[in-house]
Amino acid sequence: MQSQNSAEAILRIPKEVDTALERHYSVDEVAKIWGLSRRTIQRIFGDEPGVVCWGNSESRFKRGYITLRIPESVVQRVHRRLRKAC
């Protein structure tokens, strides 16, 4: 009975936790794989749900820097969406 309970607990892991454990790509990695510029990848994935985004906002005297890490499932979802768009 113990193994069934642990198997059921594993199946109830929220999707957010699942993405935390999968491979995350940098903007440069996705740009190289897709053959696009860094700026284009930043525009495509900047507001995409599931992308990890952190950094400093821009201030009066200092430029802001944002770092994106893109989970593999998000890369696949966006690719499917863009592929169907044409």
C-alpha positions in Angstrom: 0.0 0.0 0.0 2.9 2.3 0.7 4.1 2.2 -3.0 0.6 3.2 -4.2 0.4 6.2 -2.0 3.9 7.4 -3.1 3.0 6.8 -6.7 -0.2 8.8 -6.3 1.7 11.6 -4.6 4.1 11.8 -7.5 1.2 12.1 -9.9 -0.2 15.0 -8.0 2.9 17.2 -8.4 1.8 20.6 -9.7 2.9 21.5 -13.2 5.0 24.4 -11.9 7.2 22.0 -10.0 7.6 19.8 -13.0 9.0 22.7 -15.0 11.5 23.5 -12.2 13.1 20.2 -12.7 13.4 20.2 -16.5 16.2 21.6 -18.6 16.2 25.4 -18.9 17.8 27.2 -21.9 19.5 30.6 -22.0 18.5 33.1 -24.6 21.8 32.4 -26.4 21.2 28.7 -26.5 17.7 29.0 -28.1 19.0 31.7 -30.5 21.7 29.3 -31.7 19.4 26.3 -32.0 16.7 28.3 -33.9 19.1 30.4 -35.9 17.7 33.7 -34.7 19.1 36.7 -32.9 19.2 37.2 -29.2 16.9 40.1 -29.5 14.3 38.1 -31.4 14.4 35.3 -28.8 14.0 37.9 -26.0 10.9 39.4 -27.8 9.4 35.9 -28.4 9.9 34.6 -24.8 9.9 37.8 -22.7 6.3 37.6 -21.7 5.7 33.9 -22.1 4.2 32.1 -19.1 6.6 29.7 -17.4 9.8 31.6 -18.4 12.1 32.4 -15.4 13.0 36.1 -15.5 15.1 37.9 -13.0 17.4 40.9 -12.8 17.5 44.6 -11.9 15.2 47.2 -13.3 16.5 50.3 -14.9 17.2 53.3 -12.7 18.1 56.9 -13.4 21.8 56.2 -13.8 22.1 52.5 -14.3 20.8 50.3 -17.1 18.6 47.4 -16.1 19.6 43.8 -16.9 17.1 41.0 -17.2 18.1 37.3 -17.4 15.8 34.7 -18.9 15.8 31.0 -18.5 13.4 29.1 -20.7 12.1 25.7 -19.7 12.2 23.0 -22.4 8.4 22.6 -22.3 8.0 26.4 -23.0 10.4 26.2 -26.0 8.3 23.3 -27.4 5.0 25.0 -26.8 6.1 28.2 -28.5 7.6 26.3 -31.4 4.3 24.5 -31.9 2.4 27.8 -31.8 4.7 29.5 -34.2 4.8 26.5 -36.6 1.0 26.5 -36.8 0.9 30.3 -37.4 2.2 30.2 -40.9 
